Amino acid sequence: MAQDLLVAEHGGRGVVPSTGAGSGQAHTISLPIQFKRRAGRREIILPAEGKTAASAPPNQVFLLTLARAFRWKDLLESGKFPTVASLAEAVGLERSYVGKLLNLTLLSPKIVEALVAGDEPDGLAVATLRQGVAVRWDAQ
């Protein structure tokens, strides 16, 4: 959703006075931008030229984590590693951590597409998803 920004012009000390009509008046400028929270920080998403506010670029941490999870799933399903514990040992991580990341392969295709497109919900983080995801896609 686009938000309005208020730009106040002041004639005070250290501030360049307005040269427009009504010096000292506040002017409202409406810009089609979006604010998105990622990893505890707010990002400003600017519109593409001539369009409304665009999607953010994909979150690289999400992409790498998803790629890793799906790769590990493929390794387990192919039989290269018989258990999550053997996979975890091979990659040098704790079994519980590998298991939690493997749960990301249960995400709904719509959520995965949104993550790849950079349209994940505000405040969503890998750490949140590691806590577990609902198995039913309609519950996600």
WOQUINOR-V169193 format. One line per field, one symbol per residue. ss: DSSP state (a for helix, b for strand, c for the rest). A space follows every 10 residues. Layout:
BEGIN
ss = ???
END
This chain:
BEGIN
ss = cccbbbbbcc cccccccccc cccccbbbbb cccbbbbbcc bbbbbcbccc ccbcccccca aaaaaaaaaa aaaaaaaacc cccaaaaaaa acccaaaaaa aaaaaaccaa aaaaaaaccc cccccaaaaa ccccccaaac
END
